[in-house]
């Protein structure tokens, strides 16, 4: 399979998010190579997105979000889990797409060794923490170039999905800007995680950049 070209991600977060649907993230792990087809993603932008880690500017933690496109932004949450994003937009502009859910397209036995508590194949990568755990993503992967064939984690291209299959809705678990329909998923996929609203008042509808 062919790696997704970096230029396809150097785009607004909403278009980049939809482009990632159907693509495959492949990772080399101690148990073998694991591959997940992305079926649910969530877009985050920069200074105009109050729910984004980059909303208040660049820091040592969020620096990867400022580009270039095609790199992993990995962060730790709730003191327990890692979540993984893929950066987009042009170098210097903050934007990333959270990898929320996927379907395993590699050997299921290897995937179950990686995630032994999963009761069903659909649970192996359903939700951002499970997906990151399955692929073995941690702090050491922050900044990895997924468009490089030599990387441990690689992003494989797929034809753009049929727009009729794409659904959108509010992002999950965010307190700010939680009414924005910036979560995208493939209708009918068992790898899509359940929706859980965040807490807090909406800050209003933000308009995508032209």
KOLZALO-146574 format. One record per residue: residue in one letter; x, y, z of N, C-alpha, C, O in turn. Coordinates in pm, whole numbers, plus 50000, padded with zeros to 5 digits. Each point is the difference from the previous one (the first is absolute). Layout:
<fivos>
A / X / Y / Z / X / Y / Z / X / Y / Z / X / Y / Z
...
</fivos>
This chain:
<fivos>
X / 50083 / 49881 / 50000 / 49917 / 50119 / 50000 / 50087 / 50125 / 50000 / 50117 / 49995 / 50038
X / 49825 / 50117 / 49920 / 50073 / 50126 / 49985 / 49977 / 50089 / 50121 / 49890 / 50007 / 50053
X / 50215 / 50061 / 49989 / 49986 / 50097 / 50109 / 49919 / 50119 / 49953 / 50008 / 50041 / 49885
X / 49913 / 50016 / 50206 / 49926 / 50121 / 49967 / 50100 / 50115 / 49986 / 50090 / 50016 / 50081
X / 49892 / 50063 / 49816 / 50089 / 50112 / 49973 / 49978 / 50112 / 50102 / 49886 / 50034 / 50033
X / 50223 / 50023 / 50016 / 49992 / 50107 / 50100 / 49913 / 50116 / 49952 / 49927 / 50060 / 50080
X / 50080 / 49971 / 49791 / 49925 / 50114 / 49948 / 49849 / 49982 / 50015 / 49927 / 50099 / 50006
X / 50026 / 49776 / 49999 / 49857 / 49979 / 50018 / 49954 / 50035 / 50141 / 49881 / 50019 / 50024
X / 50214 / 49989 / 50068 / 49968 / 50038 / 50137 / 50026 / 50147 / 50028 / 49953 / 50054 / 50100
X / 50121 / 50012 / 49812 / 50031 / 50142 / 50017 / 49879 / 50082 / 49954 / 50010 / 50081 / 49908
X / 49879 / 49897 / 50156 / 49871 / 50054 / 49962 / 49925 / 50037 / 50127 / 50044 / 49967 / 50110
X / 49844 / 50102 / 49876 / 49920 / 50032 / 50117 / 49963 / 49873 / 50075 / 49985 / 49894 / 49940
X / 50001 / 50118 / 50193 / 49980 / 49882 / 50083 / 49874 / 49922 / 49963 / 49998 / 49877 / 50012
X / 49898 / 50190 / 49942 / 49876 / 49930 / 49968 / 50017 / 49913 / 49876 / 49956 / 49885 / 49998
X / 50107 / 50168 / 49900 / 50024 / 49920 / 49879 / 50102 / 49890 / 50027 / 49986 / 49889 / 49949
X / 50116 / 50142 / 50129 / 50100 / 49898 / 50033 / 49936 / 49886 / 50079 / 50033 / 49883 / 49979
X / 49876 / 50151 / 50112 / 49934 / 49897 / 50080 / 49922 / 49903 / 49912 / 50010 / 49878 / 50017
X / 49913 / 50176 / 49891 / 49922 / 49913 / 49910 / 50093 / 49919 / 49911 / 49970 / 49884 / 49970
X / 50142 / 50175 / 49988 / 50094 / 49925 / 49916 / 50059 / 49882 / 50074 / 50030 / 49898 / 49938
X / 49987 / 50113 / 50192 / 50059 / 49891 / 50078 / 49905 / 49880 / 50014 / 50046 / 49888 / 50021
X / 49825 / 50135 / 49968 / 49906 / 49889 / 50011 / 50028 / 49897 / 49890 / 50013 / 50036 / 49883
X / 49995 / 49839 / 50155 / 50029 / 49894 / 49904 / 50148 / 49971 / 49983 / 50036 / 49894 / 49949
X / 50051 / 50198 / 50094 / 50144 / 49975 / 49995 / 50040 / 49905 / 50113 / 49924 / 49980 / 50095
X / 50193 / 49963 / 49894 / 50047 / 49901 / 50096 / 50123 / 50050 / 50075 / 50095 / 50049 / 49939
X / 49904 / 49937 / 50193 / 50118 / 50026 / 50081 / 50061 / 49865 / 50036 / 49934 / 49913 / 50056
X / 50193 / 50071 / 49910 / 50071 / 49874 / 50018 / 50117 / 50023 / 50096 / 50076 / 50095 / 49983
X / 49939 / 49818 / 50116 / 50108 / 50017 / 50099 / 50072 / 49869 / 50023 / 49938 / 49894 / 50008
X / 50193 / 50114 / 50003 / 50081 / 49884 / 50037 / 50006 / 49992 / 50152 / 50041 / 50096 / 50065
X / 49917 / 49791 / 49991 / 50000 / 49979 / 50144 / 50082 / 49876 / 50033 / 50033 / 49924 / 49909
X / 50001 / 50053 / 50219 / 50075 / 49879 / 50036 / 49927 / 49871 / 49962 / 50064 / 49897 / 49977
X / 49802 / 50108 / 50015 / 49923 / 49881 / 49965 / 49982 / 49983 / 49850 / 49952 / 49896 / 49955
X / 50085 / 50204 / 49969 / 49983 / 49995 / 49855 / 49935 / 50129 / 49951 / 49966 / 50087 / 50079
X / 50018 / 49924 / 49790 / 49940 / 50119 / 49941 / 49849 / 49998 / 50019 / 49934 / 49899 / 49975
X / 50012 / 50214 / 50070 / 49856 / 50016 / 50019 / 49954 / 50115 / 49912 / 50066 / 50104 / 49993
X / 49821 / 49877 / 49939 / 49948 / 50102 / 49910 / 49853 / 50025 / 50029 / 49922 / 49907 / 50022
X / 50040 / 50221 / 49978 / 49864 / 50042 / 50032 / 49949 / 50094 / 49891 / 50065 / 50098 / 49966
X / 49818 / 49870 / 49981 / 49933 / 50088 / 49903 / 49921 / 50104 / 50079 / 49917 / 49964 / 50084
X / 50108 / 50163 / 49890 / 49936 / 50107 / 50075 / 49853 / 50016 / 49959 / 49968 / 50015 / 49882
X / 49944 / 49982 / 50219 / 49856 / 50015 / 49973 / 49940 / 50115 / 50079 / 49883 / 50033 / 49981
X / 50194 / 50028 / 50109 / 49949 / 50113 / 50078 / 50117 / 50091 / 50037 / 50102 / 49954 / 50051
X / 49882 / 50175 / 49924 / 50104 / 50098 / 50027 / 49934 / 50128 / 50053 / 49878 / 50016 / 49995
X / 50206 / 50074 / 50056 / 49948 / 50123 / 50060 / 50099 / 50112 / 49972 / 50119 / 49986 / 50029
X / 49835 / 50125 / 49916 / 50088 / 50108 / 49958 / 50017 / 50106 / 50108 / 49905 / 50035 / 50070
X / 50219 / 50016 / 49942 / 50032 / 50109 / 50092 / 50090 / 50100 / 49928 / 50095 / 49961 / 49931
X / 49875 / 50168 / 50085 / 50077 / 50101 / 49930 / 50086 / 50076 / 50100 / 50042 / 49942 / 50100
X / 49986 / 50183 / 49876 / 50093 / 50076 / 50083 / 49933 / 50105 / 50085 / 49917 / 49970 / 50085
X / 50119 / 50157 / 49890 / 49958 / 50109 / 50088 / 49851 / 50028 / 49993 / 49948 / 50070 / 50087
X / 49980 / 49879 / 49813 / 49856 / 50025 / 49992 / 49918 / 49880 / 50046 / 49879 / 49994 / 49976
X / 50185 / 49910 / 50090 / 49930 / 49880 / 50047 / 50027 / 49984 / 50150 / 50107 / 49955 / 50041
X / 49794 / 50084 / 50040 / 50019 / 50002 / 50145 / 50021 / 49862 / 50060 / 50045 / 49990 / 50114
X / 49923 / 49904 / 49813 / 50020 / 49864 / 50052 / 50137 / 49943 / 49965 / 50036 / 49892 / 50045
X / 50040 / 50180 / 49876 / 50130 / 49949 / 49954 / 50109 / 50024 / 50103 / 49998 / 50100 / 50072
X / 50098 / 49808 / 49935 / 50116 / 50016 / 50089 / 50084 / 50121 / 49959 / 50077 / 50052 / 50080
X / 49909 / 49993 / 49795 / 50082 / 50111 / 49951 / 49927 / 50134 / 50008 / 50049 / 50101 / 49949
X / 49834 / 49901 / 50116 / 49916 / 50121 / 50003 / 50074 / 50120 / 50059 / 49984 / 50112 / 49952
X / 50096 / 49865 / 50152 / 50068 / 50112 / 50068 / 50143 / 50018 / 49953 / 50078 / 50071 / 50064
X / 49958 / 49866 / 49825 / 50132 / 50020 / 49945 / 50091 / 49879 / 50015 / 49963 / 49898 / 50057
X / 50154 / 50117 / 49891 / 50097 / 49890 / 49995 / 50066 / 49979 / 50136 / 50039 / 50095 / 50068
X / 49975 / 49777 / 49972 / 50067 / 49962 / 50123 / 50087 / 49878 / 49971 / 49989 / 49940 / 49893
X / 50099 / 50022 / 50201 / 50078 / 49877 / 49977 / 49911 / 49878 / 49979 / 50037 / 49909 / 49926
X / 49845 / 50088 / 50138 / 49912 / 49885 / 49987 / 49936 / 49991 / 49863 / 49994 / 49892 / 49941
X / 49958 / 50221 / 50006 / 49921 / 49995 / 49877 / 50077 / 50040 / 49875 / 49941 / 50015 / 49893
X / 50191 / 50003 / 50118 / 50079 / 50050 / 49889 / 49983 / 49923 / 49870 / 50005 / 50059 / 49893
X / 49976 / 49810 / 50116 / 49985 / 49919 / 49879 / 49878 / 50042 / 49920 / 49998 / 49986 / 49878
X / 49899 / 50067 / 50189 / 49877 / 50041 / 49931 / 50024 / 50112 / 49899 / 49919 / 50020 / 49910
X / 50192 / 50052 / 50105 / 50027 / 50114 / 49912 / 50073 / 49959 / 49872 / 50048 / 50086 / 49926
X / 49961 / 49786 / 50048 / 50051 / 49954 / 49873 / 50143 / 49952 / 50004 / 50071 / 50013 / 50099
X / 49968 / 49929 / 49787 / 49923 / 49985 / 49876 / 49893 / 49891 / 50009 / 49992 / 49927 / 50099
X / 49929 / 50063 / 49796 / 49892 / 49901 / 49996 / 50059 / 49858 / 49993 / 50114 / 49980 / 49957
X / 49805 / 49923 / 50086 / 50039 / 49861 / 49986 / 50081 / 49943 / 50114 / 50066 / 49897 / 49984
X / 49931 / 50168 / 50132 / 50072 / 49951 / 50117 / 49902 / 49963 / 50110 / 49889 / 50054 / 50007
X / 50151 / 49853 / 50079 / 49918 / 49962 / 50114 / 50012 / 50104 / 50111 / 50110 / 50043 / 50035
X / 49776 / 49996 / 50020 / 49995 / 50077 / 50123 / 49937 / 49909 / 50104 / 49880 / 49971 / 49994
X / 50201 / 49982 / 50101 / 49956 / 49903 / 50101 / 50000 / 50069 / 50136 / 50097 / 50065 / 50037
X / 49793 / 49920 / 50037 / 49994 / 50059 / 50132 / 49938 / 49903 / 50100 / 49930 / 49906 / 49963
X / 50098 / 50119 / 50165 / 49954 / 49916 / 50111 / 49878 / 50066 / 50062 / 49998 / 50121 / 50018
X / 49899 / 49800 / 50017 / 49875 / 50056 / 50049 / 49951 / 49921 / 50121 / 50016 / 49878 / 50007
X / 49925 / 50193 / 50087 / 49943 / 49940 / 50122 / 50103 / 49921 / 50081 / 49963 / 49918 / 50083
X / 50164 / 50106 / 49892 / 50104 / 49928 / 50072 / 50005 / 49852 / 49971 / 50063 / 49924 / 50073
X / 49870 / 50033 / 49817 / 49990 / 49857 / 49971 / 50021 / 49964 / 49853 / 50056 / 49894 / 49971
X / 49900 / 50191 / 49938 / 49991 / 49961 / 49859 / 50078 / 50094 / 49909 / 50019 / 50118 / 50030
X / 50026 / 49826 / 49858 / 50055 / 50081 / 49892 / 49895 / 50013 / 49889 / 49923 / 49908 / 49975
X / 50076 / 50207 / 49960 / 49918 / 50023 / 49882 / 50092 / 50050 / 49888 / 50101 / 50064 / 50027
X / 49862 / 49907 / 49849 / 50087 / 50035 / 49888 / 49924 / 50081 / 49896 / 49885 / 49972 / 49967
X / 50183 / 50128 / 49982 / 49950 / 50086 / 49894 / 50098 / 49999 / 49883 / 50116 / 49961 / 50016
X / 49837 / 50081 / 49868 / 50088 / 50023 / 49886 / 49989 / 50147 / 49963 / 49890 / 50052 / 49981
X / 50224 / 50014 / 50008 / 50001 / 50144 / 49974 / 49960 / 50028 / 49856 / 50019 / 49919 / 49910
X / 49924 / 50201 / 50071 / 49962 / 50043 / 49866 / 50028 / 50151 / 49988 / 50069 / 50057 / 50085
X / 49878 / 50006 / 49813 / 50026 / 50139 / 49969 / 50147 / 50023 / 49959 / 50081 / 49907 / 50003
X / 49950 / 50215 / 49960 / 50135 / 50035 / 49958 / 50092 / 50017 / 50121 / 49954 / 50028 / 50111
X / 50175 / 49955 / 49866 / 50099 / 50014 / 50106 / 49985 / 50138 / 50065 / 50000 / 50102 / 49931
X / 49988 / 49900 / 50201 / 49982 / 50123 / 50073 / 49857 / 50027 / 50040 / 49975 / 50084 / 50086
X / 49929 / 49845 / 49853 / 49859 / 50013 / 50037 / 49959 / 49879 / 50082 / 50026 / 49886 / 49961
X / 49911 / 50138 / 50152 / 49965 / 49891 / 50091 / 49873 / 49928 / 49956 / 49898 / 50063 / 49975
X / 50111 / 49806 / 50015 / 49883 / 49920 / 49967 / 50034 / 49853 / 50009 / 50111 / 49958 / 49965
X / 49794 / 49963 / 50080 / 50021 / 49856 / 50010 / 49865 / 49929 / 49999 / 49897 / 50060 / 50030
X / 50107 / 49813 / 49934 / 49880 / 49917 / 49995 / 50017 / 49884 / 50096 / 50092 / 49918 / 49985
X / 49820 / 50074 / 50114 / 50003 / 49892 / 50098 / 49952 / 49870 / 49936 / 49897 / 49998 / 49932
X / 50177 / 49894 / 50090 / 49961 / 49869 / 49950 / 49909 / 49936 / 50104 / 50047 / 49954 / 50104
X / 49822 / 50044 / 49868 / 49901 / 49960 / 50101 / 49961 / 49853 / 49993 / 49971 / 49940 / 50103
X / 50028 / 50001 / 49778 / 49955 / 49862 / 49990 / 50044 / 49936 / 49871 / 50016 / 50066 / 49897
X / 50002 / 49801 / 50109 / 50043 / 49929 / 49880 / 49959 / 49854 / 50002 / 49955 / 49947 / 50101
X / 50061 / 49991 / 49785 / 49975 / 49856 / 49982 / 50133 / 49932 / 49970 / 50074 / 50046 / 49913
X / 49956 / 49848 / 50157 / 50126 / 49928 / 49977 / 49995 / 49931 / 49864 / 49905 / 49927 / 49970
X / 50197 / 50096 / 49949 / 50007 / 49938 / 49867 / 50124 / 49913 / 49988 / 50032 / 49951 / 49891
X / 50038 / 50028 / 50219 / 50114 / 49909 / 50005 / 49957 / 49874 / 50075 / 49881 / 49980 / 50025
X / 50215 / 49936 / 50010 / 49971 / 49874 / 50068 / 49928 / 50023 / 50133 / 50053 / 50067 / 50089
X / 49826 / 49877 / 49926 / 49921 / 50022 / 50121 / 50064 / 49936 / 50122 / 49989 / 50053 / 50111
X / 50077 / 49833 / 49871 / 50064 / 49933 / 50113 / 50107 / 50090 / 50062 / 50011 / 50011 / 50122
X / 50068 / 50053 / 49793 / 50103 / 50092 / 50050 / 49936 / 50118 / 50071 / 50049 / 50044 / 50104
X / 49841 / 50007 / 49840 / 49931 / 50114 / 50062 / 49945 / 49962 / 50137 / 50004 / 50081 / 50093
X / 49944 / 49797 / 49921 / 49945 / 49957 / 50129 / 50112 / 49979 / 50104 / 49977 / 50017 / 50119
X / 50141 / 49947 / 49836 / 50114 / 49992 / 50092 / 50033 / 50140 / 50051 / 50033 / 50017 / 50117
X / 49958 / 50081 / 49796 / 50027 / 50138 / 50040 / 49891 / 50054 / 50092 / 50028 / 50079 / 50090
X / 49846 / 49880 / 49886 / 49887 / 50051 / 50077 / 49919 / 49883 / 50056 / 49888 / 49976 / 49954
X / 50165 / 49950 / 50142 / 49937 / 49877 / 50047 / 49866 / 50021 / 50070 / 49923 / 49905 / 50013
X / 50047 / 50217 / 50032 / 49873 / 50023 / 50068 / 49884 / 50026 / 49903 / 49885 / 50006 / 50042
X / 50145 / 50009 / 49829 / 49894 / 50024 / 49901 / 49917 / 49874 / 49982 / 50054 / 49894 / 49968
X / 49817 / 50117 / 50051 / 49912 / 49884 / 49990 / 49961 / 49969 / 49856 / 49975 / 49884 / 49965
X / 50021 / 50220 / 49952 / 49960 / 49983 / 49860 / 50100 / 50072 / 49911 / 50067 / 50093 / 50045
X / 49945 / 49865 / 49829 / 50090 / 50073 / 49908 / 49967 / 50148 / 49991 / 50090 / 50083 / 49985
X / 49782 / 49952 / 50025 / 49961 / 50141 / 49990 / 50058 / 50083 / 50114 / 50017 / 50121 / 49986
X / 50014 / 49815 / 50128 / 50050 / 50074 / 50116 / 50152 / 50019 / 49998 / 50053 / 50070 / 50087
X / 50016 / 49872 / 49818 / 50145 / 50008 / 49998 / 50052 / 50142 / 49983 / 50100 / 50037 / 50061
X / 49832 / 50042 / 49858 / 50047 / 50137 / 49972 / 49885 / 50099 / 49998 / 50005 / 50100 / 49928
X / 49891 / 49873 / 50150 / 49882 / 50087 / 50005 / 50016 / 50098 / 50115 / 49976 / 49967 / 50116
X / 50065 / 50154 / 49851 / 50033 / 50102 / 50098 / 50147 / 50036 / 49990 / 50082 / 49914 / 49971
X / 49953 / 50213 / 50054 / 50138 / 50046 / 49976 / 50103 / 49933 / 50088 / 50111 / 49974 / 49954
X / 49857 / 49998 / 50173 / 50097 / 49937 / 50089 / 50025 / 49855 / 49959 / 50114 / 49954 / 50001
X / 49781 / 49975 / 49963 / 50016 / 49861 / 49955 / 50080 / 49994 / 49871 / 50087 / 49914 / 49984
X / 49885 / 50177 / 49925 / 50072 / 50003 / 49872 / 50149 / 50024 / 50023 / 50084 / 49931 / 49943
X / 49947 / 50168 / 50141 / 50141 / 50029 / 50027 / 50068 / 49884 / 50070 / 50116 / 49969 / 49972
X / 49813 / 49966 / 50120 / 50057 / 49886 / 50071 / 50028 / 49884 / 49905 / 50105 / 49937 / 50007
X / 49801 / 50036 / 49906 / 50017 / 49891 / 49904 / 50124 / 50021 / 49913 / 50074 / 49906 / 49973
X / 49948 / 50218 / 49985 / 50115 / 50032 / 49915 / 50128 / 50022 / 50080 / 50106 / 50021 / 49942
X / 49883 / 49974 / 50191 / 50118 / 50018 / 50083 / 50054 / 50140 / 50002 / 50121 / 50020 / 50012
X / 49792 / 50080 / 49977 / 50044 / 50139 / 49991 / 50018 / 50060 / 50138 / 49914 / 49985 / 50088
X / 50198 / 50084 / 49931 / 50030 / 50065 / 50127 / 50080 / 50127 / 49977 / 50013 / 50047 / 49887
X / 50040 / 50008 / 50220 / 50074 / 50127 / 49991 / 50113 / 49994 / 49899 / 50029 / 50099 / 49932
X / 50036 / 49785 / 50058 / 50115 / 49988 / 49910 / 49960 / 50014 / 49853 / 50086 / 50020 / 49914
X / 49785 / 49969 / 50057 / 49952 / 50012 / 49861 / 49955 / 50141 / 49966 / 49966 / 50027 / 49885
X / 50034 / 50063 / 50212 / 49963 / 50138 / 49972 / 50097 / 50060 / 49899 / 50122 / 50002 / 50022
X / 49824 / 50047 / 49867 / 50083 / 50058 / 49896 / 50039 / 49906 / 49888 / 50062 / 50044 / 49903
X / 49904 / 49827 / 50107 / 50034 / 49904 / 49895 / 49934 / 50040 / 49867 / 49883 / 50037 / 49997
X / 50192 / 49955 / 49896 / 49951 / 50032 / 49866 / 49932 / 49876 / 49941 / 50067 / 49904 / 49962
X / 49800 / 50098 / 50030 / 49927 / 49882 / 49952 / 49996 / 49993 / 49848 / 49945 / 49905 / 49944
X / 50112 / 50195 / 49987 / 50010 / 49995 / 49854 / 50136 / 49948 / 49953 / 50029 / 49999 / 49881
X / 50053 / 49958 / 50214 / 50133 / 49946 / 49971 / 49995 / 49848 / 50006 / 49960 / 49943 / 50101
X / 50080 / 49991 / 49792 / 49995 / 49854 / 49993 / 50088 / 49934 / 50105 / 49977 / 49884 / 50036
X / 50123 / 50188 / 50015 / 50089 / 49943 / 50100 / 49952 / 50016 / 50143 / 50066 / 49953 / 50092
X / 49820 / 50112 / 49928 / 49948 / 50022 / 50135 / 49941 / 49872 / 50057 / 49956 / 49912 / 49926
X / 50043 / 50078 / 50207 / 49935 / 49887 / 50066 / 49850 / 50004 / 49980 / 49933 / 49896 / 49999
X / 50013 / 50225 / 49985 / 49856 / 50020 / 49979 / 49983 / 50068 / 49865 / 50063 / 50102 / 49972
X / 49851 / 49841 / 49945 / 49984 / 50050 / 49864 / 49853 / 50019 / 49967 / 49913 / 49928 / 50050
X / 50059 / 50172 / 49865 / 49864 / 50030 / 49957 / 49985 / 49959 / 49854 / 50061 / 50059 / 49911
X / 49856 / 49840 / 50065 / 49982 / 49947 / 49866 / 49878 / 50062 / 49934 / 49894 / 50013 / 50061
X / 50123 / 50023 / 49814 / 49893 / 50067 / 49926 / 49890 / 49903 / 49962 / 50022 / 49879 / 49989
X / 49860 / 50176 / 49991 / 49885 / 49928 / 49946 / 49924 / 50098 / 49912 / 50013 / 50121 / 50020
X / 49909 / 49831 / 49885 / 49919 / 50093 / 49922 / 49907 / 50080 / 50091 / 49953 / 49946 / 50100
X / 50018 / 50179 / 49867 / 49905 / 50076 / 50082 / 49869 / 49924 / 50015 / 49952 / 49938 / 49905
X / 49992 / 50067 / 50214 / 49877 / 49924 / 50026 / 49882 / 50068 / 49932 / 50003 / 50119 / 49969
X / 49893 / 49803 / 50008 / 49876 / 50051 / 49942 / 49939 / 50102 / 50097 / 49971 / 49965 / 50115
X / 50009 / 50161 / 49842 / 49944 / 50101 / 50091 / 49866 / 49958 / 50061 / 49964 / 50046 / 50108
X / 49963 / 49868 / 49824 / 49871 / 49956 / 50053 / 50015 / 49917 / 50127 / 49904 / 49984 / 50075
X / 50216 / 49962 / 49949 / 50023 / 49918 / 50119 / 50052 / 50080 / 50118 / 50006 / 49948 / 50111
X / 50031 / 50178 / 49867 / 50060 / 50081 / 50105 / 49893 / 50072 / 50081 / 49913 / 50066 / 49944
X / 50095 / 49921 / 50187 / 49912 / 50071 / 50090 / 50084 / 50095 / 50086 / 50119 / 49978 / 50018
X / 49819 / 50128 / 50034 / 50070 / 50093 / 50087 / 49912 / 50037 / 50118 / 49877 / 49994 / 49992
X / 50188 / 50044 / 50118 / 49927 / 50038 / 50119 / 50092 / 50065 / 50099 / 50118 / 50019 / 49971
X / 49831 / 50016 / 50149 / 50083 / 50067 / 50101 / 50117 / 49914 / 50043 / 49995 / 49877 / 49995
X / 50110 / 50190 / 50048 / 50116 / 49929 / 50052 / 49968 / 49941 / 50137 / 49908 / 50044 / 50068
X / 50169 / 49856 / 49970 / 49970 / 49921 / 50120 / 50076 / 50054 / 50121 / 50121 / 50022 / 49994
X / 49807 / 50000 / 50115 / 50063 / 50026 / 50129 / 50071 / 50131 / 50016 / 50076 / 50016 / 50096
X / 49903 / 50082 / 49814 / 50066 / 50130 / 50014 / 49905 / 50098 / 50065 / 49879 / 49997 / 49975
X / 50175 / 50092 / 50110 / 49916 / 50098 / 50069 / 49979 / 50126 / 49917 / 49893 / 50061 / 50006
X / 50208 / 49978 / 49916 / 49992 / 50120 / 49918 / 49971 / 49962 / 49855 / 50046 / 49897 / 49951
X / 49877 / 50188 / 49983 / 49969 / 49980 / 49857 / 49947 / 49861 / 49973 / 50028 / 49941 / 49895
X / 49894 / 50005 / 50198 / 49957 / 49861 / 49985 / 49883 / 49982 / 49905 / 49962 / 49887 / 49969
X / 49979 / 50222 / 49982 / 49891 / 49988 / 49904 / 50050 / 49991 / 49856 / 49922 / 49972 / 49909
X / 50206 / 50051 / 50069 / 50052 / 49996 / 49864 / 49993 / 49858 / 49944 / 50044 / 49906 / 50066
X / 49903 / 50077 / 49815 / 49992 / 49865 / 49940 / 50130 / 49959 / 49933 / 50003 / 49974 / 49880
X / 50104 / 50021 / 50198 / 50133 / 49974 / 49945 / 50047 / 49858 / 50025 / 50118 / 49969 / 49983
X / 49791 / 49945 / 50057 / 50028 / 49856 / 50009 / 49939 / 49936 / 49876 / 49885 / 50026 / 49965
X / 50194 / 49889 / 49969 / 49956 / 49935 / 49875 / 50016 / 49850 / 50013 / 50097 / 49951 / 50057
X / 49807 / 49975 / 49890 / 50007 / 49854 / 50007 / 49933 / 49937 / 49880 / 49922 / 50064 / 49928
X / 50109 / 49808 / 50050 / 49940 / 49923 / 49892 / 49874 / 49932 / 50051 / 50005 / 49920 / 50094
X / 49885 / 50111 / 49845 / 49871 / 49949 / 50044 / 49999 / 49847 / 49998 / 50040 / 49937 / 49902
X / 49913 / 50005 / 50207 / 49983 / 49855 / 50008 / 50122 / 49923 / 50045 / 49991 / 49878 / 50016
X / 50122 / 50187 / 50005 / 50119 / 49928 / 50041 / 49993 / 49963 / 50148 / 49966 / 50085 / 50082
X / 50065 / 49790 / 49954 / 50000 / 49962 / 50141 / 50117 / 50060 / 50078 / 50001 / 49993 / 50123
X / 50096 / 50065 / 49808 / 50115 / 50059 / 50067 / 49977 / 50142 / 50049 / 50090 / 50060 / 50059
X / 49791 / 49995 / 49917 / 49969 / 50136 / 50045 / 49965 / 49997 / 50148 / 49921 / 49917 / 50045
X / 50139 / 50175 / 50032 / 49980 / 50002 / 50145 / 49867 / 50067 / 50036 / 49947 / 50077 / 49920
X / 49999 / 49893 / 50198 / 49875 / 50064 / 50042 / 50021 / 50147 / 50029 / 50107 / 50040 / 50045
X / 49790 / 50040 / 49930 / 50009 / 50144 / 50024 / 49976 / 50032 / 50147 / 49901 / 49956 / 50059
X / 50189 / 50123 / 49999 / 49984 / 50047 / 50137 / 50023 / 50151 / 50001 / 50111 / 50046 / 49974
X / 49786 / 50031 / 50057 / 50017 / 50146 / 49997 / 50091 / 50048 / 50111 / 50013 / 49935 / 50104
X / 50051 / 50180 / 49872 / 50085 / 50060 / 50102 / 49917 / 50089 / 50091 / 49878 / 50009 / 49985
X / 50188 / 50056 / 50110 / 49933 / 50089 / 50094 / 50043 / 50144 / 49973 / 50114 / 50026 / 49962
X / 49793 / 50064 / 50057 / 50031 / 50141 / 49980 / 49911 / 50060 / 49895 / 49936 / 49929 / 49922
X / 50059 / 50202 / 50075 / 49915 / 50070 / 49906 / 50068 / 50011 / 49865 / 50122 / 50015 / 49994
X / 49801 / 49978 / 49896 / 50059 / 50018 / 49867 / 50054 / 50140 / 49982 / 49947 / 50095 / 50058
X / 50157 / 49919 / 49863 / 50058 / 50132 / 49977 / 49958 / 50057 / 49865 / 50047 / 50106 / 49960
X / 49864 / 49826 / 49969 / 49954 / 50051 / 49874 / 50059 / 49926 / 49881 / 50104 / 49936 / 50012
X / 49830 / 50074 / 49876 / 50042 / 49931 / 49880 / 50120 / 50071 / 49938 / 49994 / 50120 / 49974
X / 50113 / 49807 / 50003 / 50119 / 50057 / 49936 / 49997 / 49970 / 49851 / 49963 / 49890 / 49959
X / 50074 / 50205 / 49963 / 49996 / 49983 / 49855 / 50135 / 49949 / 49949 / 50104 / 50055 / 50036
X / 49897 / 49840 / 49880 / 50126 / 49952 / 49944 / 50068 / 50107 / 49918 / 49934 / 50081 / 49935
X / 50198 / 49920 / 50067 / 50076 / 50093 / 49918 / 49981 / 49967 / 49853 / 49986 / 49884 / 49963
X / 50015 / 50218 / 49956 / 49991 / 49980 / 49854 / 50133 / 49955 / 49946 / 50014 / 49978 / 49879
</fivos>
